[in-house]
Every structure is written in structure tokens, then in C-alpha cells.
Amino acid sequence: MKLPTFLRLPPRWAPYAFLAPFVLLFMVFGMFPLAFSLYLAFQTWEPTSGLTAMTFVGLDNFAFALQDEWFWKSLKNTAWLALASGVPQHLVAIPLACFIHASFKRLRNGVVGAYFMPYITSTVAIAILFSSLFSTDYGLINGIIAALRELPLLGWLMPAAAIDWLNNPDALKPAIAMIVFWRYVGFNVVLYLAALQTIPADIMEAARMDGAGRLQQFWHITLPSLKPMIFFGVTLSVIGGLQLFEEPFILTNGRGGTDQAGMTTAIYLYRMAFDFNDFGAASAMSWLLFLLVGLLTWLTNRAFRQRGA
């Protein structure tokens, strides 16, 4: 059945017609929330009173955020978790990817799939699993520590009692960092393994013929070749680390844990909006976090930029 002539679009309008659904959905669910959040950052608003209850307060929300001790504490927690979980990810993923690339041929896909599995696993399932592993009385991790405590050489390094991972402020952040590391290290392994497969075999063969050892090959050929992928992976870690929400939220029941030791900035934004009903301050804090993410991403780009570029 042919469309009437007045319903037919000229061929030059075809790309816009195909793009229109995406643009419409993006404007409604992407641009409008961003614009509304920016507008809300300059307002004070009680949501239950309706949109007409908004009152313009200028920069008061930003001033409140910069003077809020909990906001700064959440930033410190976020920075600590981002470093403690992000740096080991790459320090482990790069040599692990090199090992898999050199040692596995037929079984490579299965090995990579096993490391990638935590990344695609439900965050809720991961948090529940680690809640059991970190249990004070029956957790596997405390059980391993207790077993190591009996060894003659390692015993004196182990704590004398079981660690209360989820209620001790000093232990909560390392516990969260371990979960984030375990979940995302496989993702970085996949990134670096893909980059390793782009290195020409002729270059490595020429280096071996010239007498270069494995360490020299890694340091002078593999690592420089991985630099673009390292920049990409580190950038993702910076952005993801500063937006960390799901793991600490579920592990601490959305409250940030004892002494707010596990409260990240994203969790504090959520609580500010939905627990304290201060959507204006939450929006201001979210834009401050956005600026921080942008600044650190720019600094990462500067750090990895080639000299003379």
C-alpha cells in the first residue's frame, strides 16, 4: 500500500526522520532533566508543594554545599575509594592481560569471560554476596584471616580478632574498595587484551631477535603501545569512581555506614534530595561534582598527552 503523495518525504529529509525518535527521547529524558537540574540549583523547593513553590535563591545552594561538612566528607570518601579501588585495577589488569595474551590461545575466550563475569553481574547480587563474605561471625574472609593467624610466619601480621567489616568505620572503606576492584578489574583486562591484539607480531619478533628480554619487551614495546588504552581505562575509572553509588549504597543500606565512612558524594546527593527534601542543594552539589569530574578528566588528558602535542 503506497502512501499518499502529501505524506511522502523528500529523500533529503530521510536522515532527519530516522533521527527524530532518538532526538525526541534524548530531549525528553536527557536534556530536559539536565536543564531542570541546573535551574533547580538556583531555587529552593519543597516538592510536595508543587512547582509554584519554587523560590529563587541565587548562589545560596552552592554556598551551602561548599560550607557543608558532610559534603566535604563525602568527597573525601569518594576520592579515597576511587584511588583505593581504581589504581589497583590497572596495576593488576595490565600484567594479567599480558599473561592471558601470551599463555592462552584456545581457552582465551573462556578465561576472559570468567574475569568479565563480575562486571555484568547484578550489583545487588554482588553486594548481598559480599555482605555474607564480610560477616563478622560466619564470613569467609574472616575465616581465611583466622586460618592465616594460625600460621607461624603470617600469624603475627593478622588481627587478633574477627574484623567487623560493615560496622567498623576503618574497615568499611577497604571492604567497599575490594568489591569495586573485584567487579571492574575484569573489564579493564578485556580492554587491555583488546589493545594487546593490535600490537604487530613483527615488532615483538624483531625485539626478540635483537635480544630483548620479556621485561624489556613489556617496558619498551607493550606499555607504550597500551598508552592510548590506559588513558581510556583510567578516564573511565576516574569518572566511575567519582560517581560511585550502587555498591556502598546497598552495602550500607543507603545510610553511608557507621560515622558515614561509606557515604560517597552520589549517596549524599541522593539523601539530600529524597531523605532531606532539599532538591535545590542536591542539584547544586551534583553540578559541583560534575565540574570536579570534568576537571579531573581534563587533568588525566593532560597527564597522558604526548609531549609536544
ChimeraX attribute file (.defattr): number of C-alpha atoms within 10 A of each C-alpha:
attribute: neighborCount
match mode: 1-to-1
recipient: residues
	/A:1	3
	/A:2	6
	/A:3	7
	/A:4	7
	/A:5	7
	/A:6	6
	/A:7	8
	/A:8	10
	/A:9	10
	/A:10	7
	/A:11	8
	/A:12	8
	/A:13	10
	/A:14	11
	/A:15	9
	/A:16	10
	/A:17	12
	/A:18	10
	/A:19	10
	/A:20	12
	/A:21	11
	/A:22	11
	/A:23	14
	/A:24	12
	/A:25	11
	/A:26	12
	/A:27	13
	/A:28	12
	/A:29	11
	/A:30	12
	/A:31	14
	/A:32	12
	/A:33	12
	/A:34	15
	/A:35	11
	/A:36	11
	/A:37	19
	/A:38	16
	/A:39	14
	/A:40	22
	/A:41	26
	/A:42	21
	/A:43	24
	/A:44	19
	/A:45	21
	/A:46	16
	/A:47	15
	/A:48	8
	/A:49	9
	/A:50	9
	/A:51	10
	/A:52	9
	/A:53	13
	/A:54	16
	/A:55	14
	/A:56	15
	/A:57	13
	/A:58	12
	/A:59	12
	/A:60	17
	/A:61	23
	/A:62	20
	/A:63	13
	/A:64	14
	/A:65	19
	/A:66	15
	/A:67	11
	/A:68	11
	/A:69	11
	/A:70	16
	/A:71	20
	/A:72	15
	/A:73	18
	/A:74	22
	/A:75	19
	/A:76	16
	/A:77	19
	/A:78	25
	/A:79	18
	/A:80	18
	/A:81	25
	/A:82	22
	/A:83	16
	/A:84	19
	/A:85	25
	/A:86	23
	/A:87	15
	/A:88	14
	/A:89	24
	/A:90	21
	/A:91	11
	/A:92	15
	/A:93	21
	/A:94	22
	/A:95	15
	/A:96	18
	/A:97	22
	/A:98	16
	/A:99	12
	/A:100	17
	/A:101	17
	/A:102	11
	/A:103	11
	/A:104	13
	/A:105	9
	/A:106	8
	/A:107	11
	/A:108	14
	/A:109	11
	/A:110	11
	/A:111	12
	/A:112	19
	/A:113	14
	/A:114	11
	/A:115	18
	/A:116	19
	/A:117	13
	/A:118	19
	/A:119	17
	/A:120	10
	/A:121	11
	/A:122	9
	/A:123	16
	/A:124	14
	/A:125	11
	/A:126	19
	/A:127	20
	/A:128	14
	/A:129	11
	/A:130	20
	/A:131	18
	/A:132	14
	/A:133	16
	/A:134	21
	/A:135	18
	/A:136	19
	/A:137	12
	/A:138	12
	/A:139	17
	/A:140	15
	/A:141	18
	/A:142	21
	/A:143	17
	/A:144	10
	/A:145	19
	/A:146	17
	/A:147	13
	/A:148	17
	/A:149	18
	/A:150	12
	/A:151	11
	/A:152	8
	/A:153	9
	/A:154	12
	/A:155	15
	/A:156	12
	/A:157	10
	/A:158	15
	/A:159	13
	/A:160	11
	/A:161	11
	/A:162	17
	/A:163	18
	/A:164	16
	/A:165	22
	/A:166	23
	/A:167	15
	/A:168	14
	/A:169	16
	/A:170	15
	/A:171	15
	/A:172	24
	/A:173	24
	/A:174	18
	/A:175	20
	/A:176	23
	/A:177	22
	/A:178	16
	/A:179	19
	/A:180	25
	/A:181	21
	/A:182	17
	/A:183	22
	/A:184	22
	/A:185	25
	/A:186	24
	/A:187	22
	/A:188	27
	/A:189	25
	/A:190	18
	/A:191	19
	/A:192	24
	/A:193	22
	/A:194	15
	/A:195	18
	/A:196	20
	/A:197	10
	/A:198	10
	/A:199	14
	/A:200	9
	/A:201	10
	/A:202	9
	/A:203	13
	/A:204	17
	/A:205	13
	/A:206	11
	/A:207	17
	/A:208	14
	/A:209	10
	/A:210	9
	/A:211	11
	/A:212	15
	/A:213	12
	/A:214	12
	/A:215	10
	/A:216	13
	/A:217	17
	/A:218	16
	/A:219	12
	/A:220	12
	/A:221	15
	/A:222	20
	/A:223	16
	/A:224	12
	/A:225	16
	/A:226	20
	/A:227	16
	/A:228	14
	/A:229	19
	/A:230	20
	/A:231	16
	/A:232	16
	/A:233	19
	/A:234	21
	/A:235	19
	/A:236	14
	/A:237	21
	/A:238	20
	/A:239	17
	/A:240	14
	/A:241	22
	/A:242	24
	/A:243	19
	/A:244	20
	/A:245	20
	/A:246	15
	/A:247	22
	/A:248	27
	/A:249	22
	/A:250	18
	/A:251	22
	/A:252	21
	/A:253	10
	/A:254	18
	/A:255	19
	/A:256	21
	/A:257	20
	/A:258	15
	/A:259	12
	/A:260	17
	/A:261	24
	/A:262	33
	/A:263	30
	/A:264	30
	/A:265	26
	/A:266	23
	/A:267	22
	/A:268	26
	/A:269	24
	/A:270	21
	/A:271	19
	/A:272	19
	/A:273	17
	/A:274	13
	/A:275	12
	/A:276	12
	/A:277	16
	/A:278	20
	/A:279	25
	/A:280	28
	/A:281	26
	/A:282	26
	/A:283	27
	/A:284	27
	/A:285	25
	/A:286	22
	/A:287	17
	/A:288	15
	/A:289	18
	/A:290	14
	/A:291	12
	/A:292	14
	/A:293	19
	/A:294	14
	/A:295	12
	/A:296	15
	/A:297	17
	/A:298	12
	/A:299	13
	/A:300	16
	/A:301	15
	/A:302	12
	/A:303	11
	/A:304	14
	/A:305	13
	/A:306	9
	/A:307	7
	/A:308	4
	/A:309	5
